[in-house]
Amino acid sequence: PTGRPPAEVAAAMNRLMLSEIQTERYVTLAYAEIDRGSGRIRMVQAGHPHPLVQHADGRVTFLGDGGLPVGLLEGADYSGFQTVLRPGERLLLVSDGITECPDPQGQELGNEGLERILCHLADLRGNGLLDALMWELARWHGSEDFPDDVSCALFEYDSN
């Protein structure tokens, strides 16, 4: 890797937001640097929902320890972490609009609900997985009219 470590990127963004942009807002961030040849991933999580790896057997592992949002506190410390994807595994980054999406009674989906959905959809790949995830989320919520933004990024590793 030749770029700045992801934790340094988050710290630099934090300084920029607090010193130059001078806004009352903050952002959450999950930033990954992926080596497509080896499957090695360097990441930082800054107040964003936990990135996750779905293994070839369908199991899900949540990564990171949370961290502070960017632009919230001066001098915030960000910790990077690493993982390695094996062939057939995938990395998924989701917005809090997914994990905090409520059912009709107001219960949030959470990591457990997301894991349950992904295990059910483990055989799907690419856009098929993303489309099915949105259908399952709409079924959970009882509507396609979600109360918050819903977004995700998917990286599937096949080592080729």
Sequence and secondary structure as in RCSB ss.txt:
>XXXX:A:sequence
PTGRPPAEVAAAMNRLMLSEIQTERYVTLAYAEIDRGSGRIRMVQAGHPHPLVQHADGRVTFLGDGGLPVGLLEG
ADYSGFQTVLRPGERLLLVSDGITECPDPQGQELGNEGLERILCHLADLRGNGLLDALMWELARWHGSEDFPDDV
SCALFEYDSN
>XXXX:A:secstr
  S  HHHHHHHHHHHIIIII  S  B EEEEEE TTT EEEEEEEBS   EEE TTS EEE       BTSSTT
    EEEEE  TT EEEEE HHHHT B TTS B HHHHHHHHHHHTTT  HHHHHHHHHHHHHHHHTSS  SS  
 EEEEE    
